[in-house]
Amino acid sequence: MSVPNPLVTRCTDVMSGTVVFAGTRVPVQTLIDYIEEGDTLHSFLEDFPTVTRDHALAVLETAKELFFSHAHSLG
């Protein structure tokens, strides 16, 4: 399944500028909150059916890549 490009968007007219999954009104922060609270990706996807599994995984993969690209080397 294809995912939108870009993966996420921000627009003052949609959710007051909150970063959302592109093509939806679902904040990316909501997925992060689910994970932080110990919920599963499956649970998130059931509660927000406008976000596909591939889309959510692509957002998480991008976040992971950004995280590792900004890691400081200590020697």
Secondary structure as the mmCIF struct_conf table of DSSP 4:
data_model
#
loop_
_struct_conf.conf_type_id
_struct_conf.id
_struct_conf.beg_label_comp_id
_struct_conf.beg_label_asym_id
_struct_conf.beg_label_seq_id
_struct_conf.end_label_comp_id
_struct_conf.end_label_asym_id
_struct_conf.end_label_seq_id
BEND BEND1 ASN A 5 LEU A 7
STRN STRN1 VAL A 8 THR A 9
STRN STRN2 CYS A 11 CYS A 11
TURN_TY1_P TURN_TY1_P1 THR A 12 ASP A 13
STRN STRN3 VAL A 14 VAL A 14
HELX_RH_3T_P HELX_RH_3T_P1 MET A 15 GLY A 17
STRN STRN4 VAL A 20 PHE A 21
TURN_TY1_P TURN_TY1_P2 ALA A 22 GLY A 23
BEND BEND2 THR A 24 ARG A 25
STRN STRN5 PRO A 27 PRO A 27
HELX_RH_AL_P HELX_RH_AL_P1 VAL A 28 GLU A 36
TURN_TY1_P TURN_TY1_P3 GLU A 37 GLY A 38
HELX_RH_AL_P HELX_RH_AL_P2 LEU A 41 ASP A 47
TURN_TY1_P TURN_TY1_P4 PRO A 49 THR A 50
BEND BEND3 VAL A 51 VAL A 51
HELX_RH_AL_P HELX_RH_AL_P3 ARG A 53 SER A 69
TURN_TY1_P TURN_TY1_P5 HIS A 70 HIS A 70
HELX_LH_PP_P HELX_LH_PP_P1 ALA A 71 SER A 73
#
